[in-house]
Amino acid sequence: MRVPPLPADEWDDAVDDALSAMLPPERRNPEKAGNLLATLVRHPKLTRAFLRFNRHLLFTSTLPARLREVAVLRMAYRSDCEYEWRHHVHMGHDVGLTDADIDGIRRGEAGDELDRAVIVAVDELDDKSVVSDATWATLSAHLDERQLMDLVFTIGCYGSLAMAINTFGVEPDPDSDTDPER
């Protein structure tokens, strides 16, 4: 672990303010915030700015939540980010993804055209930082312009977050026991 979670005795008003962009008051503490947020709050200003952006992607994005989770899970898998994978398996289940769907995302396969296009878009952005014309055309047949923009930013955000998690050495939370084979 390169950047450990902020010790409980160092949580202050700046930390509370940073977390207020995402968490309700009862979760703004070292025990309930989780290892990721407890690590990020070592830099409160950055955390607040990031969480405001991430909040949009999670709660006000025009992208359907199910497609968001397809994209995030594919990026987490490609990034070998166990923390992100475990959290988003839970979130994926909450928005209707089945274990078979999640296994397909891991393998780079999906049941329908749109899910396949989202997986390919993640792979293309991760490999070359651009979505191909063919993939864009498929996505455009299903998503409007704002949804397409939200998709690209979702993929980029969770790719960046996976880089930070992996680089900082953020350990999975003790209660996130999903997918021990990951």
C-alpha positions in Angstrom: 0.0 0.0 0.0 1.6 3.2 -1.2 -1.1 5.6 0.0 -2.9 4.4 3.1 -6.3 5.5 4.2 -6.3 8.7 6.3 -6.1 7.8 10.0 -9.3 8.5 11.9 -7.7 11.1 14.1 -6.9 13.2 11.1 -10.4 13.4 9.7 -11.5 17.0 9.9 -13.9 19.6 8.4 -12.0 19.6 5.1 -12.5 15.8 4.8 -16.2 16.1 5.7 -16.6 18.8 3.1 -14.8 16.7 0.5 -17.0 13.7 1.1 -20.2 15.8 1.2 -20.1 15.8 -2.6 -21.0 12.0 -2.5 -21.9 10.7 0.9 -24.6 11.5 3.4 -23.4 12.6 6.8 -23.8 9.2 8.5 -21.2 7.7 6.1 -18.6 10.5 6.3 -16.4 8.7 8.8 -13.4 6.3 8.5 -15.5 3.2 9.4 -18.2 3.7 6.7 -16.6 5.6 3.9 -14.6 2.6 2.6 -10.9 2.3 1.9 -11.1 4.2 -1.4 -12.6 7.4 -0.1 -10.6 7.1 3.1 -7.5 7.1 0.9 -8.6 9.9 -1.5 -9.4 12.3 1.4 -5.7 12.6 2.0 -6.2 15.3 -0.7 -9.6 16.9 0.2 -9.7 19.4 -2.7 -9.0 16.8 -5.3 -11.5 14.4 -3.7 -14.3 17.0 -3.7 -13.7 17.9 -7.3 -13.5 14.2 -8.4 -16.6 13.2 -6.4 -18.7 16.0 -7.9 -17.8 14.6 -11.4 -18.3 11.0 -10.3 -21.6 11.9 -8.7 -22.9 13.0 -12.1 -21.8 9.8 -13.7 -23.4 7.7 -11.0 -26.6 9.6 -10.4 -27.5 12.2 -13.1 -25.9 10.8 -16.2 -28.1 10.3 -19.2 -26.6 6.9 -19.7 -28.8 4.1 -18.4 -27.4 2.6 -15.2 -27.2 -0.9 -16.6 -25.0 0.3 -19.5 -22.9 2.4 -17.1 -22.2 -0.8 -15.1 -21.3 -2.8 -18.3 -18.7 -0.1 -19.1 -17.3 0.2 -15.6 -17.0 -3.6 -15.1 -15.3 -4.0 -18.5 -12.8 -1.2 -17.6 -12.3 -2.6 -14.1 -11.5 -6.0 -15.6 -9.2 -4.7 -18.2 -7.4 -2.6 -15.6 -7.1 -5.6 -13.2 -8.7 -3.4 -10.5 -10.0 -5.7 -7.9 -11.5 -2.9 -5.7 -13.4 -1.4 -8.6 -14.5 -4.8 -9.9 -15.9 -5.9 -6.5 -17.9 -2.8 -5.9 -19.3 -2.7 -9.4 -20.3 -6.4 -9.4 -22.6 -5.4 -6.5 -23.8 -2.3 -8.3 -24.3 -4.3 -11.6 -26.5 -6.8 -9.8 -28.5 -3.8 -8.4 -29.3 -2.6 -11.9 -30.2 -5.9 -13.4 -27.0 -7.5 -14.5 -26.9 -11.3 -14.0 -23.9 -13.4 -13.1 -24.0 -14.6 -16.7 -23.9 -11.0 -17.9 -21.0 -10.2 -15.7 -19.1 -13.3 -16.8 -19.7 -12.2 -20.4 -18.4 -8.7 -19.7 -15.2 -10.3 -18.2 -14.8 -12.4 -21.4 -15.5 -9.4 -23.6 -18.8 -10.9 -24.8 -22.4 -9.8 -24.4 -25.8 -11.0 -25.4 -27.1 -8.0 -27.4 -25.7 -5.5 -29.9 -25.6 -2.5 -27.5 -23.8 -4.3 -24.7 -21.3 -5.7 -27.2 -20.7 -2.1 -28.6 -20.2 -0.8 -25.1 -17.6 -3.5 -24.4 -15.9 -2.8 -27.7 -15.9 0.9 -26.9 -14.2 0.3 -23.6 -11.6 -1.9 -25.3 -11.0 0.6 -28.1 -10.7 3.6 -25.7 -8.4 1.7 -23.4 -6.2 0.5 -26.3 -6.1 3.6 -28.6 -8.0 6.4 -26.8 -10.6 6.6 -29.6 -13.8 4.8 -30.5 -13.8 3.5 -34.0 -16.3 4.7 -36.6 -17.9 1.3 -36.7 -18.4 1.1 -33.0 -19.6 4.7 -32.9 -22.2 4.0 -35.5 -23.5 1.0 -33.6 -23.7 3.0 -30.4 -25.3 5.9 -32.2 -28.1 3.7 -33.3 -29.1 3.2 -29.7 -27.9 6.2 -27.8 -28.3 10.0 -28.3 -25.5 12.5 -28.3 -25.5 13.2 -24.6 -25.6 9.5 -23.7 -22.6 9.0 -26.0 -20.7 11.7 -24.3 -21.6 10.3 -20.8 -20.4 6.9 -22.0 -17.0 8.2 -23.1 -16.6 10.2 -19.8 -17.7 7.2 -17.8 -15.1 5.0 -19.4 -12.4 7.6 -18.9 -13.4 8.3 -15.3 -13.4 4.7 -14.2 -10.1 4.1 -16.2 -8.5 6.9 -14.3 -9.9 5.8 -11.0 -8.7 2.2 -11.6 -5.2 3.7 -12.3 -5.3 5.6 -9.0 -6.6 2.6 -7.0 -4.0 0.2 -8.4 -1.2 2.7 -8.0 -2.1 3.8 -4.5 -2.6 0.2 -3.5 -6.1 0.6 -2.2 -7.2 -2.7 -0.7 -10.7 -4.0 -1.1 -13.1 -3.3 1.8 -13.4 -6.3 4.1 -17.1 -6.7 3.3 -16.6 -6.8 -0.5 -16.2 -10.5 -0.8 -17.6 -10.8 -4.3 -15.8 -12.8 -6.9 -12.9 -14.3 -5.0 -11.5 -15.6 -8.4 -10.9 -12.0 -9.6 
